[in-house]
Amino acid sequence: MFEHCESWKVVVSIEDQYSIWPNSKAIPLGWTATGKEGTREECLKYIKEIWVDMRPRSLKKLMDPNSNIF
């Protein structure tokens, strides 16, 4: 779908999940730009470095013993 894009940005969801998105396209609802932009490879490398806990935010909160969800 976006194979021919040269410029990408890293986006993060409200659940702290990361993805890349073409700079030429509007960011989908529920996602926010992180400020990191570059080639596809640069953006994927950045995500690999910073996204070390793959659990969604809601699961992290649920598993936190100090959380007052219940």
Number of C-alpha atoms within 10 A of each C-alpha: 4 9 7 7 13 12 15 22 23 24 24 16 16 13 14 17 16 21 15 21 22 21 15 11 9 8 15 10 8 10 18 16 16 11 8 14 19 17 15 19 11 16 21 17 11 15 19 11 9 9 12 8 10 11 13 13 15 12 11 14 14 13 11 11 9 8 10 8 9 4
